[in-house]
Amino acid sequence: MSVTVNCTAVNPTHTITASSPLPAQLSIPARQSGTWSLVLLGSVLWRGITHIRTHREVLRLLLRFPPYTEFVISNPSFAYKYLTHIYLVRGFTVAERAACFLYHYKRLHSALPDSLLRRTLREDVAIHEITEGTNRFVVTMGKSRPSFLEGELSLHLRVDGEIVYILSFTIVPGWVIKSQAEEILLITRLQGVKGAYPPISYATKTLHDVAPGALLFAALQGIADAFGIGEIAAVSGVMQSYYREDDAADFKQAYDDFFTELGIPKSAAGFFRIPLPLQEKPLTFIKHGHKIRTRGKRAFKQQIQLACAGFFEKFAPDASRKLPA
Protein backbone atom coordinates (compact mmCIF):
# COMPACT_ATOMS: atom_id res chain seq x y z
CA MET A 1 0.00 0.00 0.00
CA SER A 2 1.27 3.51 -0.71
CA VAL A 3 0.18 7.02 0.15
CA THR A 4 0.83 10.08 -1.99
CA VAL A 5 1.86 13.15 -0.06
CA ASN A 6 2.04 16.60 -1.62
CA CYS A 7 4.50 18.43 0.64
CA THR A 8 4.19 21.91 -0.87
CA ALA A 9 2.52 23.53 -3.82
CA VAL A 10 5.82 23.95 -5.67
CA ASN A 11 7.52 20.63 -4.92
CA PRO A 12 6.86 17.41 -6.76
CA THR A 13 4.59 14.79 -5.23
CA HIS A 14 6.29 12.16 -3.09
CA THR A 15 5.11 8.58 -2.74
CA ILE A 16 5.97 6.93 0.56
CA THR A 17 5.46 3.27 1.39
CA ALA A 18 6.38 1.17 4.40
CA SER A 19 9.40 -0.13 2.46
CA SER A 20 10.66 3.28 1.23
CA PRO A 21 14.21 4.19 2.29
CA LEU A 22 14.13 6.12 5.56
CA PRO A 23 15.98 9.21 4.18
CA ALA A 24 13.28 9.49 1.51
CA GLN A 25 10.60 9.23 4.18
CA LEU A 26 12.27 11.89 6.33
CA SER A 27 12.44 14.29 3.39
CA ILE A 28 8.75 14.95 4.00
CA PRO A 29 8.81 16.15 7.62
CA ALA A 30 12.04 17.99 6.80
CA ARG A 31 10.03 20.20 4.48
CA GLN A 32 7.57 21.10 7.24
CA SER A 33 8.83 24.55 8.07
CA GLY A 34 9.42 25.18 11.77
CA THR A 35 8.63 21.61 12.82
CA TRP A 36 11.97 19.79 12.70
CA SER A 37 15.44 21.19 13.41
CA LEU A 38 18.51 19.70 11.70
CA VAL A 39 19.70 18.26 15.03
CA LEU A 40 16.33 16.64 15.67
CA LEU A 41 16.18 15.27 12.13
CA GLY A 42 19.64 13.78 12.52
CA SER A 43 18.76 12.01 15.76
CA VAL A 44 15.45 10.78 14.37
CA LEU A 45 17.18 9.50 11.22
CA TRP A 46 19.75 7.60 13.29
CA ARG A 47 17.08 5.98 15.49
CA GLY A 48 15.00 5.14 12.44
CA ILE A 49 17.92 3.43 10.72
CA THR A 50 18.77 1.40 13.82
CA HIS A 51 15.12 0.41 14.30
CA ILE A 52 14.05 0.01 10.68
CA ARG A 53 11.79 -3.00 11.31
CA THR A 54 9.93 -1.11 14.02
CA HIS A 55 9.49 1.91 11.77
CA ARG A 56 8.09 -0.22 8.97
CA GLU A 57 5.58 -1.65 11.45
CA VAL A 58 4.50 1.88 12.40
CA LEU A 59 4.07 2.84 8.74
CA ARG A 60 2.11 -0.33 7.99
CA LEU A 61 -0.33 0.55 10.76
CA LEU A 62 -0.80 4.14 9.60
CA LEU A 63 -1.21 3.11 5.97
CA ARG A 64 -3.65 0.32 6.79
CA PHE A 65 -6.54 2.33 8.22
CA PRO A 66 -8.05 5.23 6.21
CA PRO A 67 -8.49 7.66 9.17
CA TYR A 68 -4.77 7.41 9.95
CA THR A 69 -3.71 7.51 6.32
CA GLU A 70 -5.72 10.68 5.77
CA PHE A 71 -4.23 12.27 8.88
CA VAL A 72 -0.61 11.42 8.02
CA ILE A 73 -1.04 12.93 4.54
CA SER A 74 -1.48 16.37 6.07
CA ASN A 75 0.77 15.67 9.09
CA PRO A 76 3.78 13.67 7.77
CA SER A 77 5.84 14.10 10.94
CA PHE A 78 3.15 12.15 12.83
CA ALA A 79 4.78 8.87 11.76
CA TYR A 80 8.17 9.81 13.24
CA LYS A 81 7.29 11.37 16.59
CA TYR A 82 7.96 8.17 18.54
CA LEU A 83 11.61 8.38 17.40
CA THR A 84 12.20 11.61 19.38
CA HIS A 85 13.87 11.00 22.75
CA ILE A 86 11.29 12.98 24.79
CA TYR A 87 8.19 11.33 23.31
CA LEU A 88 5.76 10.54 26.17
CA VAL A 89 8.26 9.78 28.94
CA ARG A 90 11.88 10.69 29.54
CA GLY A 91 13.90 7.50 29.77
CA PHE A 92 11.77 5.29 27.52
CA THR A 93 13.68 3.29 24.92
CA VAL A 94 12.76 3.46 21.22
CA ALA A 95 11.14 0.03 21.55
CA GLU A 96 9.01 1.21 24.49
CA ARG A 97 7.99 4.42 22.71
CA ALA A 98 7.08 2.50 19.57
CA ALA A 99 5.10 -0.05 21.60
CA CYS A 100 3.07 2.77 23.16
CA PHE A 101 2.41 4.44 19.80
CA LEU A 102 1.39 1.19 18.10
CA TYR A 103 -0.78 -0.02 20.97
CA HIS A 104 -2.58 3.30 21.33
CA TYR A 105 -3.55 3.59 17.68
CA LYS A 106 -4.49 -0.05 17.30
CA ARG A 107 -6.66 0.22 20.40
CA LEU A 108 -8.20 3.51 19.33
CA HIS A 109 -9.13 2.09 15.94
CA SER A 110 -10.76 -0.95 17.55
CA ALA A 111 -12.65 1.27 20.02
CA LEU A 112 -14.01 4.17 17.98
CA PRO A 113 -16.15 4.21 14.84
CA ASP A 114 -14.30 5.79 11.91
CA SER A 115 -16.44 8.94 12.02
CA LEU A 116 -15.57 9.64 15.67
CA LEU A 117 -11.94 8.61 15.15
CA ARG A 118 -11.57 11.11 12.30
CA ARG A 119 -13.12 13.89 14.41
CA THR A 120 -10.83 13.06 17.33
CA LEU A 121 -7.77 13.32 15.08
CA ARG A 122 -8.86 16.60 13.51
CA GLU A 123 -10.66 18.52 16.25
CA ASP A 124 -11.72 18.56 19.89
CA VAL A 125 -14.90 16.61 20.59
CA ALA A 126 -17.17 17.76 23.45
CA ILE A 127 -17.81 14.80 25.77
CA HIS A 128 -19.50 16.63 28.64
CA GLU A 129 -20.94 20.10 29.19
CA ILE A 130 -21.83 21.92 32.41
CA THR A 131 -23.79 25.15 32.51
CA GLU A 132 -23.68 27.26 35.65
CA GLY A 133 -25.60 30.51 35.33
CA THR A 134 -24.28 32.34 32.28
CA ASN A 135 -21.06 30.33 32.18
CA ARG A 136 -20.40 27.24 30.10
CA PHE A 137 -17.83 24.63 31.14
CA VAL A 138 -17.03 21.91 28.61
CA VAL A 139 -14.78 18.85 28.78
CA THR A 140 -13.40 18.13 25.31
CA MET A 141 -11.11 15.40 23.96
CA GLY A 142 -8.90 15.47 20.90
CA LYS A 143 -5.48 14.79 19.40
CA SER A 144 -2.80 16.47 21.47
CA ARG A 145 -1.68 19.68 19.81
CA PRO A 146 0.46 21.71 19.54
CA SER A 147 2.52 19.83 22.17
CA PHE A 148 2.29 16.59 20.22
CA LEU A 149 5.08 14.77 22.09
CA GLU A 150 3.44 14.83 25.54
CA GLY A 151 0.61 12.40 24.83
CA GLU A 152 -1.60 11.16 22.02
CA LEU A 153 -4.93 12.43 23.36
CA SER A 154 -5.76 15.44 25.49
CA LEU A 155 -8.70 16.24 27.71
CA HIS A 156 -9.38 19.98 27.99
CA LEU A 157 -11.48 22.00 30.37
CA ARG A 158 -12.92 24.94 28.45
CA VAL A 159 -14.43 27.92 30.21
CA ASP A 160 -16.72 29.86 27.86
CA GLY A 161 -14.91 28.33 24.90
CA GLU A 162 -11.32 28.93 26.08
CA ILE A 163 -9.02 26.08 27.12
CA VAL A 164 -7.82 26.64 30.69
CA TYR A 165 -6.52 23.20 31.71
CA ILE A 166 -5.05 20.17 29.90
CA LEU A 167 -4.60 16.49 30.75
CA SER A 168 -2.80 14.41 28.11
CA PHE A 169 -2.82 10.63 28.06
CA THR A 170 -2.07 7.57 25.92
CA ILE A 171 -3.40 4.00 25.99
CA VAL A 172 -0.28 1.89 26.55
CA PRO A 173 0.54 -1.76 27.29
CA GLY A 174 1.08 -2.31 30.99
CA TRP A 175 4.53 -3.85 30.63
CA VAL A 176 6.14 -0.53 29.60
CA ILE A 177 5.64 0.82 33.13
CA LYS A 178 6.37 -2.52 34.82
CA SER A 179 2.70 -3.25 35.57
CA GLN A 180 0.92 -6.60 35.37
CA ALA A 181 -2.13 -4.86 33.85
CA GLU A 182 -2.82 -5.65 30.21
CA GLU A 183 -3.32 -1.98 29.32
CA ILE A 184 -3.14 1.35 31.11
CA LEU A 185 -4.14 4.96 30.60
CA LEU A 186 -0.84 6.79 31.02
CA ILE A 187 -1.02 10.49 32.01
CA THR A 188 1.97 12.41 30.67
CA ARG A 189 0.79 16.02 30.88
CA LEU A 190 -1.27 17.82 33.52
CA GLN A 191 -1.15 21.60 33.60
CA GLY A 192 -3.06 24.83 33.41
CA VAL A 193 -2.77 27.13 30.44
CA LYS A 194 -0.36 30.01 30.94
CA GLY A 195 -2.19 33.20 31.88
CA ALA A 196 -5.45 31.38 32.63
CA TYR A 197 -5.31 31.65 36.43
CA PRO A 198 -8.46 33.84 36.76
CA PRO A 199 -10.76 31.44 34.84
CA ILE A 200 -9.12 28.44 36.57
CA SER A 201 -9.83 29.98 39.97
CA TYR A 202 -13.37 30.88 38.93
CA ALA A 203 -14.02 27.36 37.58
CA THR A 204 -12.81 25.82 40.85
CA LYS A 205 -15.08 28.01 42.97
CA THR A 206 -18.06 27.51 40.67
CA LEU A 207 -17.71 23.74 40.23
CA HIS A 208 -18.06 22.63 43.86
CA ASP A 209 -14.45 23.54 44.74
CA VAL A 210 -13.19 20.79 42.44
CA ALA A 211 -9.96 21.97 40.83
CA PRO A 212 -9.69 21.57 37.02
CA GLY A 213 -6.98 18.92 37.34
CA ALA A 214 -9.19 16.80 39.60
CA LEU A 215 -12.16 17.36 37.28
CA LEU A 216 -10.23 16.12 34.23
CA PHE A 217 -8.89 13.19 36.26
CA ALA A 218 -12.51 12.23 37.00
CA ALA A 219 -13.28 12.51 33.28
CA LEU A 220 -10.35 10.19 32.54
CA GLN A 221 -11.73 7.65 35.00
CA GLY A 222 -14.96 7.75 32.99
CA ILE A 223 -13.00 6.98 29.82
CA ALA A 224 -11.28 4.11 31.61
CA ASP A 225 -14.72 2.77 32.61
CA ALA A 226 -15.98 2.94 29.03
CA PHE A 227 -12.83 1.29 27.62
CA GLY A 228 -12.77 -1.38 30.31
CA ILE A 229 -9.30 -0.30 31.48
CA GLY A 230 -8.54 -1.10 35.10
CA GLU A 231 -5.51 1.04 35.83
CA ILE A 232 -4.32 4.61 35.36
CA ALA A 233 -0.67 5.62 35.68
CA ALA A 234 1.05 8.99 35.62
CA VAL A 235 4.58 10.26 35.18
CA SER A 236 6.47 11.90 38.01
CA GLY A 237 7.75 15.41 37.43
CA VAL A 238 11.28 14.37 36.47
CA MET A 239 9.93 11.95 33.84
CA GLN A 240 7.77 14.54 32.10
CA SER A 241 8.81 15.27 28.51
CA TYR A 242 9.75 18.90 29.07
CA TYR A 243 11.15 18.63 32.59
CA ARG A 244 13.84 21.18 33.43
CA GLU A 245 15.91 21.26 36.60
CA ASP A 246 15.41 25.02 36.83
CA ASP A 247 11.65 24.36 37.21
CA ALA A 248 11.95 21.23 39.38
CA ALA A 249 9.70 22.61 42.13
CA ASP A 250 6.93 23.45 39.65
CA PHE A 251 7.05 19.98 38.07
CA LYS A 252 6.99 18.33 41.49
CA GLN A 253 3.96 20.35 42.51
CA ALA A 254 2.10 19.69 39.24
CA TYR A 255 2.69 15.92 39.18
CA ASP A 256 4.14 14.34 42.34
CA ASP A 257 2.26 16.51 44.83
CA PHE A 258 -1.03 16.26 42.91
CA PHE A 259 -1.07 12.47 42.84
CA THR A 260 0.34 12.11 46.36
CA GLU A 261 -2.52 14.28 47.62
CA LEU A 262 -4.95 11.85 45.99
CA GLY A 263 -3.33 9.09 48.02
CA ILE A 264 -1.71 7.44 44.99
CA PRO A 265 1.69 5.80 45.63
CA LYS A 266 4.69 5.92 43.34
CA SER A 267 5.94 2.58 42.02
CA ALA A 268 9.55 1.43 42.00
CA ALA A 269 9.61 2.28 38.28
CA GLY A 270 8.83 5.92 39.09
CA PHE A 271 5.18 6.04 38.00
CA PHE A 272 2.13 6.88 40.08
CA ARG A 273 -0.15 3.87 39.59
CA ILE A 274 -3.86 3.89 40.33
CA PRO A 275 -5.91 0.66 40.27
CA LEU A 276 -9.55 1.41 39.43
CA PRO A 277 -11.99 2.13 40.87
CA LEU A 278 -10.05 4.70 42.89
CA GLN A 279 -10.35 4.07 46.63
CA GLU A 280 -10.75 7.45 48.31
CA LYS A 281 -10.04 8.19 51.94
CA PRO A 282 -12.94 7.05 54.17
CA LEU A 283 -15.07 9.91 55.46
CA THR A 284 -14.26 8.87 59.01
CA PHE A 285 -10.76 10.24 58.39
CA ILE A 286 -12.08 13.59 57.15
CA LYS A 287 -11.98 16.40 59.71
CA HIS A 288 -15.25 17.32 61.36
CA GLY A 289 -16.87 20.20 59.52
CA HIS A 290 -15.41 19.18 56.12
CA LYS A 291 -17.48 16.07 55.54
CA ILE A 292 -20.42 17.78 53.83
CA ARG A 293 -18.07 19.66 51.50
CA THR A 294 -16.13 16.46 50.77
CA ARG A 295 -19.33 14.55 49.98
CA GLY A 296 -20.37 17.31 47.57
CA LYS A 297 -17.01 17.28 45.78
CA ARG A 298 -17.02 13.50 45.47
CA ALA A 299 -20.60 13.44 44.18
CA PHE A 300 -19.72 16.06 41.55
CA LYS A 301 -16.63 14.13 40.38
CA GLN A 302 -18.71 10.96 40.20
CA GLN A 303 -21.20 12.83 38.03
CA ILE A 304 -18.36 13.88 35.69
CA GLN A 305 -17.05 10.32 35.55
CA LEU A 306 -20.44 8.82 34.71
CA ALA A 307 -21.20 11.47 32.10
CA CYS A 308 -17.90 10.91 30.27
CA ALA A 309 -18.34 7.15 30.37
CA GLY A 310 -21.87 7.64 29.04
CA PHE A 311 -20.59 9.59 26.04
CA PHE A 312 -18.58 6.61 24.83
CA GLU A 313 -21.31 4.12 25.68
CA LYS A 314 -23.54 6.12 23.34
CA PHE A 315 -21.17 7.01 20.49
CA ALA A 316 -18.56 4.23 20.76
CA PRO A 317 -20.32 1.12 22.09
CA ASP A 318 -17.32 -1.05 21.11
CA ALA A 319 -14.85 0.97 23.21
CA SER A 320 -14.26 -1.91 25.63
CA ARG A 321 -13.29 -4.31 22.83
CA LYS A 322 -9.81 -5.60 23.64
CA LEU A 323 -7.03 -6.14 21.13
CA PRO A 324 -6.18 -9.74 20.22
CA ALA A 325 -3.47 -11.19 22.43
Helices and strands as residue ranges (DSSP letters): E 2-5, E 14-17, H 22-30, H 38-50, H 52-64, H 66-74, G 76-83, H 94-111, H 114-122, E 125-132, E 135-143, E 153-159, E 162-173, G 174-177, E 183-192, H 197-206, H 212-227, E 231-234, G 237-239, G 245-247, H 248-251, I 252-257, H 258-261, E 272-275, G 283-285, H 291-315
